[in-house]
Every structure is written in C-alpha cells, then in structure tokens.
Amino acid sequence: MSTDATVRWRAGERWPSGELDPRSRELLEFERSWRATGVPKERAVRARFGVSSTRYHQELMRALDDPRALAHDPVLVRRLRRLREIRRRTRFAERLGRAS
C-alpha cells in the first residue's frame, strides 16, 4: 500500500491529507474515556465541552464521518460507526412497524 497521504479510501474519493482536527480528536478521546469518570455522560459532556448532549452527538457523528478519524483511532471509530448503524436500522424498522 502506498504511504502517500492521498491514497484512495473508497472508490472515487481521496483520503484527506493531514491530521484530524483538535476538536474531533478531543471528542473521540472523551468518548473513549468518559465512563472512568463515574459522572453521568450528559453532565460530563456539558462540563468538558460546554454544549448540550444533542450538540455533542452532532459533532461526534460529523467526526466519525471524517476518514481521518478512522486513521486516528480505528477500533473506537469502527465500534461507534457500528453502533450508529444498529441504531439507524432499529429506528427504520420501528418506523415500518417491525421489530429488528
């Protein structure tokens, strides 16, 4: 595999060069470690980032869509993407009146 920073990561798309932005790195670090604090997640989010839980999750979802996040922490990002997909499928099935 090439070490060039513009290696293809999906057909037709280029891998962005550079590192993940500091905010996204901080979101991923928090997601990896917040349970150890013993504080409810919503309260920990508000204390660390100064935003609502909803806003935090919007930013986290955006960070997960950045291919540089996968390069930064592949295990965490794959796990969070998998959980997001399970939740999405569950919501979709519920809308159709089916259990997943």
N, C-alpha and C positions, 0 to 999 in steps of 0.2 A: 504494500500500500504506500502511496506517496505521502511524504511529510509536508507537502505544500498546504498552506492554510486555506486554500480554495478547493479542496478535494470535494467531489460530489458526495452529498449525504443522502439525497433522494434524486431520482431521475429528473433532470432539468433544473435542479436547484443547486446553488453553490453554498458550501459551508462558509459562514461568515468568518472573516479573519478577526483576530483579537480575542480578548478575554471577555467573559461575562461581566456585565456592568456591576458596580459595587452593590446597588440596591438588590438586584437579583441574587447575588451571592449571599447577602445578608438574609434574604427571605428563605433561601434554601438551608442555610446554617440554622436558622431558627426552627424551621420545620423538622430538621434532623434532631434537634436537641431540646425542644421546649418541654417535653414530658419530664425530664430530670428536674425541672424547677419545682414541681409539685403545685404549681399555680394553674388555675383553670385557663385554658387556651385563650379564650376571649379577653380575659384580663391581661394575660401576658402579651398578647398582640397589641392591645391599647397602650400598655406601659412601654414596650420596646419601640413600636413604630408610630404611635400616636394617631392611629387610624381605626376605623370600625373593623369588625370581623369581615364584613362584606367586602370592604375595600381591600383588605389584606388578601382575601381569596382571589379577588380580581387580579391583583398584582402577581400573586403566586401563579395563577393559571397562565398569565402572559409570560412569566419567566419560564414555565415548563414548556412552552411552545418554542422557545429560543433554542436552536440546536447547540449553542454554546453551553447551555445548562447541562445537556447530556454529556458533553465532554468534561464539564466541571465535576459532576457527581453522578455518574451513570446509574449506580444502584438506587439511590434515592429518587432520581428523576424517573426512572422506569417504574418504580413502585408507585409513585404519585400519579403518573400517567395511567397506569393500570387501574388504580382506584377511581380515578376520574372517569375512565371508560365504563367501569362497572356501574357507577352511579348514573351515568348518562343512559346506559341501557336499561337500568331499573326504572328511571323516570319515563323513558319512552314506552316501556312495557306497561307501566301503570296508566299512561295516557290511553293506551289501546285497550285497557281493561284486562290485561293479562298479568299474571304473576311471573317473575323471572326465575 
